[in-house]
Amino acid sequence: MKEQDIHHIWKYLDNEATPSERGQLQKRATDDEAFNAELQTRQQLNHALQQMETEQPSMRFMMNVMDKLPQLYKKIIIKPLVKPIWVKGFLYTLGALAIAYAGAVVQYMQSTEKTTSISLPGVEAVGNALAGLPTQVWVMLGVLCFSYLFFVILDRQLKKRFAKKS
């Protein structure tokens, strides 16, 4: 007897079979005597199991299990989704973008000659290096940085919330 046949028999006995499966099983039981004998054996076993009274665990067993649960939950260590090295890298990147943006603003202001009082040599060098980037690149980098920052903050908040419950 195949494992699949036994599965179909139990499905039939538990009334989980579709009407077409039930018809196929009954037809096979009439055609195959070995299958019919196995079906009868499983029906008797199913009937005997349904007649048995279910046992309830003792109160002491349940108390032992309930006492062990807090210890099991304390063993679960919630690791942050983002490693600290990535957070530092993100912050450095965000700082570099802020400096580059400030350099682009300084360059724009100097090119329009609205003011010449701003003079930051480091910012100007970065601004000159990154001045050729199109606006779409700046928008995409900003969206990526703020999305990353959002997920880092979300990770920390969820870690705090789940750490309090255990």
Secondary structure by P-SEA (a helix, b strand, c coil): ccaaaaaaaaaaaaccccaaaaaaaaaaaaacaaaaaaaaaaaaaaaaaaabbbbbccaaaaaaaaaaaaaaaaaccccccccaaaaaaaaaaaaaaaaaaaaaaaaaaaaaccccccccaaaaaaaaaaccccaaaaaaaaaaaaaaaaaaaaaaaaaaaaaaac
